[in-house]
Amino acid sequence: MSGLIDDFLHRLAVEKGYSENTVRAYARDLVELADFMEGRRRPLTAATVQDVRAFLAAQQGRGLARSTIARRSASVRSFYRFLAREGVLESNPMSALRAPRREQKLPVFMTVEEVEKLLDQPDTSTWIGCRDVAVLETLYGGGLRVGELVGLDYDDVDLGSGLVRVEGKGKKERVVPVGRCAARAVGRYLACTGEGVPERRDPRALFVNATEGTRLSARSVRRIVDRHVAAAGLNPRVSPHALRHSFATHMVTNGADLRAVQELLGHENLSTTQVYTHLTHEHLKRVYETAHPRA
């Protein structure tokens, strides 16, 4: 069975270009299923609709979040679809089951004023401060994922036009604007000289760390955001991804076309982008309830 799982995971990574984190999540889900089926003394290839139902019910009984159960259901469905296509199974036992609906949680985002407060925190008289502002401005200016930001090379950025080329999920490339503020911040960061500027060990990477001069990691970006969020006295739940959510929310609030926002964010489906319409509605409702005397 492990060979079949390995073949499936290899296909996800190589043919479909799934990220390392996504492949690991699929692997964990399938190990859970394999352990469950072993407890029933049945191999994965002999799973029936009843087995899969029982597996998902067991997940629910453990108190797992609806989003986790939905992801596990999707992992199992994709795995059995793969086995059916490879001729290992005659049919997919998941085909008779409806996918569980994901719980739609509204993402954390900031107001424009909070974003500006965050961007004012780094000390731009230092190299680290210039870098941090450039990181924050680029995350917010282009609505980038952290992985897209740390993957940026010099050659991916056109400061004159304010455009960057990013590699999104599934290794899909897109070119997005990051705005004049981000372009200026990146320009100042690249032009910064003097004390504290590290010797670059990765000549291609746009953003590097202060100690080794190597490409900045996603974890380092999280630390940068956490530090300045704390200094600004903002919601500690604000993460690098909250800057992406804030970008999308502010675009939709100010009348941007939803399909344009979808393309800017690199979403495959419009339904993923539609959460921002719900988010802006919820925000307007809170404003109304706070401000209106008869709310």
Kinemage of the C-alpha trace (Angstrom):
@kinemage 1
@onewidth
@group {chain A} dominant
@subgroup {mainchain}
@vectorlist {calphas} color= white
{ca met a 1} P 0.000 0.000 0.000
{ca ser a 2} L 2.859 2.394 0.776
{ca gly a 3} L 4.048 2.044 -2.819
{ca leu a 4} L 0.666 3.182 -4.161
{ca ile a 5} L 0.620 6.152 -1.785
{ca asp a 6} L 4.180 7.071 -2.789
{ca asp a 7} L 3.247 6.919 -6.490
{ca phe a 8} L 0.247 9.155 -5.851
{ca leu a 9} L 2.262 11.697 -3.842
{ca his a 10} L 4.971 11.717 -6.511
{ca arg a 11} L 2.327 12.556 -9.119
{ca leu a 12} L 1.049 15.434 -6.995
{ca ala a 13} L 4.544 16.869 -6.572
{ca val a 14} L 5.958 16.312 -10.065
{ca glu a 15} L 3.030 16.350 -12.482
{ca lys a 16} L 0.662 18.711 -10.661
{ca gly a 17} L 3.301 20.875 -9.022
{ca tyr a 18} L 1.742 20.806 -5.557
{ca ser a 19} L 3.748 22.494 -2.817
{ca glu a 20} L 5.761 20.502 -0.291
{ca asn a 21} L 3.330 21.463 2.490
{ca thr a 22} L 0.312 20.295 0.467
{ca val a 23} L 1.962 16.964 -0.379
{ca arg a 24} L 2.784 16.433 3.304
{ca ala a 25} L -0.846 17.143 4.226
{ca tyr a 26} L -2.059 14.562 1.677
{ca ala a 27} L 0.459 12.062 3.045
{ca arg a 28} L -0.807 12.543 6.618
{ca asp a 29} L -4.412 12.120 5.496
{ca leu a 30} L -3.696 8.889 3.650
{ca val a 31} L -1.681 7.465 6.546
{ca glu a 32} L -4.736 8.141 8.750
{ca leu a 33} L -6.908 6.244 6.256
{ca ala a 34} L -4.412 3.358 6.006
{ca asp a 35} L -4.301 3.024 9.805
{ca phe a 36} L -8.105 3.073 9.946
{ca met a 37} L -8.393 0.357 7.292
{ca glu a 38} L -5.717 -1.710 9.025
{ca gly a 39} L -7.880 -1.606 12.143
{ca arg a 40} L -10.674 -3.076 10.018
{ca arg a 41} L -8.275 -5.707 8.673
{ca arg a 42} L -8.830 -4.511 5.117
{ca pro a 43} L -6.382 -3.101 2.571
{ca leu a 44} L -6.859 0.370 1.084
{ca thr a 45} L -7.718 -1.145 -2.288
{ca ala a 46} L -10.686 -2.999 -0.756
{ca ala a 47} L -12.327 0.086 0.750
{ca thr a 48} L -16.057 0.426 0.227
{ca val a 49} L -18.379 3.417 0.498
{ca gln a 50} L -19.270 2.214 3.998
{ca asp a 51} L -15.571 2.128 4.979
{ca val a 52} L -14.996 5.677 3.803
{ca arg a 53} L -18.162 6.900 5.552
{ca ala a 54} L -16.987 5.256 8.765
{ca phe a 55} L -13.534 6.825 8.382
{ca leu a 56} L -14.952 10.331 7.975
{ca ala a 57} L -17.376 9.763 10.858
{ca ala a 58} L -14.444 8.698 13.049
{ca gln a 59} L -12.635 11.925 12.132
{ca gln a 60} L -15.693 13.918 13.132
{ca gly a 61} L -15.966 11.956 16.364
{ca arg a 62} L -12.441 13.045 17.265
{ca gly a 63} L -13.643 16.639 17.222
{ca leu a 64} L -11.559 17.694 14.233
{ca ala a 65} L -12.424 20.961 12.502
{ca arg a 66} L -14.801 20.783 9.568
{ca ser a 67} L -12.077 22.211 7.325
{ca thr a 68} L -9.705 19.363 8.298
{ca ile a 69} L -12.352 16.730 7.602
{ca ala a 70} L -13.155 18.354 4.258
{ca arg a 71} L -9.476 18.301 3.324
{ca arg a 72} L -9.134 14.648 4.320
{ca ser a 73} L -12.189 13.823 2.252
{ca ala a 74} L -10.614 15.601 -0.729
{ca ser a 75} L -7.313 13.739 -0.209
{ca val a 76} L -9.051 10.353 -0.114
{ca arg a 77} L -11.221 11.217 -3.121
{ca ser a 78} L -8.191 12.265 -5.147
{ca phe a 79} L -6.244 9.141 -4.129
{ca tyr a 80} L -8.993 6.737 -5.152
{ca arg a 81} L -9.547 8.632 -8.393
{ca phe a 82} L -5.839 8.090 -9.093
{ca leu a 83} L -6.110 4.350 -8.336
{ca ala a 84} L -9.133 4.019 -10.631
{ca arg a 85} L -7.305 5.790 -13.465
{ca glu a 86} L -4.277 3.546 -12.992
{ca gly a 87} L -6.492 0.463 -13.244
{ca val a 88} L -5.806 -0.623 -9.668
{ca leu a 89} L -9.519 -0.259 -8.827
{ca glu a 90} L -12.580 -0.794 -10.976
{ca ser a 91} L -14.378 2.150 -9.378
{ca asn a 92} L -13.826 4.977 -6.940
{ca pro a 93} L -15.560 4.262 -3.583
{ca met a 94} L -15.779 8.043 -3.052
{ca ser a 95} L -17.862 8.609 -6.188
{ca ala a 96} L -21.110 7.928 -4.313
{ca leu a 97} L -20.260 10.339 -1.488
{ca arg a 98} L -20.874 14.057 -1.500
{ca ala a 99} L -17.930 16.156 -0.388
{ca pro a 100} L -18.538 17.723 3.056
{ca arg a 101} L -19.053 21.472 2.945
{ca arg a 102} L -16.174 23.500 4.270
{ca glu a 103} L -16.812 25.854 7.148
{ca gln a 104} L -16.246 29.316 5.718
{ca lys a 105} L -14.376 31.395 8.254
{ca leu a 106} L -13.887 35.069 7.564
{ca pro a 107} L -10.153 35.784 7.345
{ca val a 108} L -8.346 38.255 9.581
{ca phe a 109} L -7.724 41.590 7.879
{ca met a 110} L -6.720 45.121 8.809
{ca thr a 111} L -8.213 48.496 8.113
{ca val a 112} L -6.303 50.886 5.865
{ca glu a 113} L -5.327 52.879 8.959
{ca glu a 114} L -3.963 49.753 10.653
{ca val a 115} L -1.942 48.825 7.574
{ca glu a 116} L -0.436 52.321 7.498
{ca lys a 117} L 0.390 52.078 11.191
{ca leu a 118} L 2.135 48.746 10.581
{ca leu a 119} L 4.120 50.137 7.651
{ca asp a 120} L 5.313 53.045 9.803
{ca gln a 121} L 6.970 50.781 12.391
{ca pro a 122} L 10.323 49.770 10.828
{ca asp a 123} L 13.274 52.116 11.351
{ca thr a 124} L 14.240 53.008 7.786
{ca ser a 125} L 17.566 54.514 8.893
{ca thr a 126} L 18.862 50.904 9.071
{ca trp a 127} L 19.253 48.215 6.425
{ca ile a 128} L 16.975 45.849 8.354
{ca gly a 129} L 14.301 48.532 8.593
{ca cys a 130} L 14.499 49.231 4.855
{ca arg a 131} L 14.203 45.524 4.146
{ca asp a 132} L 11.264 45.076 6.502
{ca val a 133} L 9.340 47.977 4.945
{ca ala a 134} L 10.015 46.541 1.485
{ca val a 135} L 8.749 43.130 2.637
{ca leu a 136} L 5.576 44.564 4.200
{ca glu a 137} L 4.858 46.902 1.284
{ca thr a 138} L 5.298 44.109 -1.258
{ca leu a 139} L 3.081 41.683 0.657
{ca tyr a 140} L 0.320 44.269 0.915
{ca gly a 141} L 0.900 46.044 -2.410
{ca gly a 142} L 0.603 42.871 -4.473
{ca gly a 143} L -1.461 40.642 -2.185
{ca leu a 144} L 1.311 38.057 -2.357
{ca arg a 145} L 1.501 34.769 -0.517
{ca val a 146} L 4.549 34.446 1.728
{ca gly a 147} L 5.953 31.681 -0.485
{ca glu a 148} L 5.625 33.936 -3.508
{ca leu a 149} L 7.411 36.772 -1.727
{ca val a 150} L 10.412 34.759 -0.527
{ca gly a 151} L 10.709 33.167 -3.962
{ca leu a 152} L 11.222 36.521 -5.701
{ca asp a 153} L 14.498 37.037 -7.569
{ca tyr a 154} L 16.021 40.309 -8.782
{ca asp a 155} L 14.946 39.455 -12.311
{ca asp a 156} L 11.301 39.081 -11.237
{ca val a 157} L 10.930 42.745 -10.287
{ca asp a 158} L 10.468 45.721 -12.614
{ca leu a 159} L 10.672 48.760 -10.339
{ca gly a 160} L 9.935 51.168 -13.176
{ca ser a 161} L 6.528 49.661 -13.903
{ca gly a 162} L 5.862 48.389 -10.383
{ca leu a 163} L 5.301 44.831 -11.663
{ca val a 164} L 6.569 41.541 -10.259
{ca arg a 165} L 6.535 38.033 -11.673
{ca val a 166} L 5.569 35.469 -9.043
{ca glu a 167} L 5.314 31.699 -9.021
{ca gly a 168} L 2.071 30.746 -7.302
{ca lys a 169} L 0.475 27.461 -6.338
{ca gly a 170} L 1.013 24.638 -8.803
{ca lys a 171} L 4.080 26.538 -10.108
{ca lys a 172} L 1.760 28.816 -12.070
{ca glu a 173} L 3.361 32.122 -12.950
{ca arg a 174} L 1.554 35.441 -13.007
{ca val a 175} L 2.608 39.059 -13.331
{ca val a 176} L 1.017 41.427 -10.816
{ca pro a 177} L 1.376 45.104 -9.903
{ca val a 178} L 2.638 45.911 -6.419
{ca gly a 179} L 2.207 49.685 -6.659
{ca arg a 180} L 4.502 52.683 -6.506
{ca cys a 181} L 4.880 52.593 -2.703
{ca ala a 182} L 6.197 49.024 -2.759
{ca ala a 183} L 8.422 49.767 -5.760
{ca arg a 184} L 9.953 52.758 -3.935
{ca ala a 185} L 10.453 50.699 -0.766
{ca val a 186} L 12.191 47.904 -2.693
{ca gly a 187} L 14.352 50.475 -4.498
{ca arg a 188} L 15.452 52.030 -1.183
{ca tyr a 189} L 16.179 48.574 0.239
{ca leu a 190} L 18.344 47.612 -2.734
{ca ala a 191} L 20.187 50.941 -2.651
{ca cys a 192} L 20.889 50.741 1.084
{ca thr a 193} L 24.609 50.681 1.909
{ca gly a 194} L 26.789 50.986 4.978
{ca glu a 195} L 26.757 49.324 8.382
{ca gly a 196} L 24.514 46.299 8.829
{ca val a 197} L 24.270 45.364 5.156
{ca pro a 198} L 25.068 41.630 4.915
{ca glu a 199} L 27.303 40.054 2.310
{ca arg a 200} L 24.929 38.388 -0.117
{ca arg a 201} L 25.464 34.658 -0.512
{ca asp a 202} L 22.487 34.246 -2.815
{ca pro a 203} L 22.994 36.730 -5.664
{ca arg a 204} L 19.585 35.970 -7.186
{ca ala a 205} L 17.350 36.340 -4.127
{ca leu a 206} L 15.539 39.663 -3.738
{ca phe a 207} L 15.001 39.477 0.025
{ca val a 208} L 17.797 38.103 2.210
{ca asn a 209} L 18.340 37.684 5.944
{ca ala a 210} L 20.639 39.871 7.986
{ca thr a 211} L 22.970 37.211 9.378
{ca glu a 212} L 23.899 34.983 6.432
{ca gly a 213} L 22.829 36.959 3.383
{ca thr a 214} L 20.801 33.994 2.141
{ca arg a 215} L 17.231 33.975 0.881
{ca leu a 216} L 14.682 35.021 3.464
{ca ser a 217} L 12.511 32.135 4.698
{ca ala a 218} L 8.754 32.102 5.278
{ca arg a 219} L 9.407 31.704 9.004
{ca ser a 220} L 11.610 34.800 9.004
{ca val a 221} L 8.864 36.792 7.279
{ca arg a 222} L 6.467 35.663 10.005
{ca arg a 223} L 8.901 36.934 12.645
{ca ile a 224} L 9.236 40.268 10.826
{ca val a 225} L 5.462 40.724 10.736
{ca asp a 226} L 5.014 39.600 14.353
{ca arg a 227} L 7.641 42.066 15.564
{ca his a 228} L 6.100 45.083 13.856
{ca val a 229} L 2.512 44.045 14.648
{ca ala a 230} L 3.458 43.967 18.349
{ca ala a 231} L 5.209 47.351 18.076
{ca ala a 232} L 2.117 48.844 16.419
{ca gly a 233} L -0.198 47.392 19.069
{ca leu a 234} L -2.304 45.581 16.488
{ca asn a 235} L -4.288 42.348 16.735
{ca pro a 236} L -1.699 39.594 17.464
{ca arg a 237} L -3.624 37.328 15.062
{ca val a 238} L -2.364 39.464 12.169
{ca ser a 239} L -0.056 37.269 10.107
{ca pro a 240} L 1.734 37.733 6.780
{ca his a 241} L -1.349 36.245 5.110
{ca ala a 242} L -3.497 38.920 6.767
{ca leu a 243} L -1.734 41.461 4.551
{ca arg a 244} L -2.935 39.488 1.530
{ca his a 245} L -6.468 39.406 2.967
{ca ser a 246} L -6.270 43.138 3.647
{ca phe a 247} L -5.161 43.802 0.062
{ca ala a 248} L -8.126 41.871 -1.340
{ca thr a 249} L -10.625 43.360 1.110
{ca his a 250} L -9.567 46.926 0.357
{ca met a 251} L -9.677 46.258 -3.395
{ca val a 252} L -13.221 44.850 -3.218
{ca thr a 253} L -14.394 47.562 -0.804
{ca asn a 254} L -13.185 50.242 -3.221
{ca gly a 255} L -15.075 48.752 -6.154
{ca ala a 256} L -12.545 46.470 -7.847
{ca asp a 257} L -14.035 43.833 -10.135
{ca leu a 258} L -14.090 40.457 -8.393
{ca arg a 259} L -12.606 38.648 -11.399
{ca ala a 260} L -9.750 41.134 -11.519
{ca val a 261} L -9.053 40.488 -7.833
{ca gln a 262} L -9.208 36.751 -8.539
{ca glu a 263} L -6.517 37.134 -11.197
{ca leu a 264} L -4.351 39.347 -8.992
{ca leu a 265} L -4.500 36.823 -6.152
{ca gly a 266} L -3.905 33.845 -8.430
{ca his a 267} L -7.069 32.052 -7.322
{ca glu a 268} L -8.076 29.179 -9.560
{ca asn a 269} L -11.791 29.513 -8.718
{ca leu a 270} L -13.865 32.653 -8.308
{ca ser a 271} L -15.619 31.059 -5.325
{ca thr a 272} L -12.358 31.377 -3.362
{ca thr a 273} L -12.276 35.114 -4.029
{ca gln a 274} L -15.933 35.613 -3.130
{ca val a 275} L -15.142 35.345 0.589
{ca tyr a 276} L -14.005 38.969 0.401
{ca thr a 277} L -17.499 40.139 -0.545
{ca his a 278} L -18.825 38.409 2.585
{ca leu a 279} L -16.018 39.934 4.602
{ca thr a 280} L -16.769 43.480 3.460
{ca his a 281} L -20.477 42.941 4.156
{ca glu a 282} L -19.678 41.775 7.685
{ca his a 283} L -17.411 44.776 8.206
{ca leu a 284} L -20.111 47.185 7.019
{ca lys a 285} L -22.611 45.498 9.331
{ca arg a 286} L -20.291 45.978 12.331
{ca val a 287} L -19.787 49.627 11.408
{ca tyr a 288} L -23.558 50.069 11.158
{ca glu a 289} L -24.212 48.383 14.510
{ca thr a 290} L -21.567 50.524 16.182
{ca ala a 291} L -22.576 53.858 14.659
{ca his a 292} L -26.342 53.774 14.118
{ca pro a 293} L -28.444 54.802 17.154
{ca arg a 294} L -31.223 52.311 16.312
{ca ala a 295} L -29.062 49.436 15.062
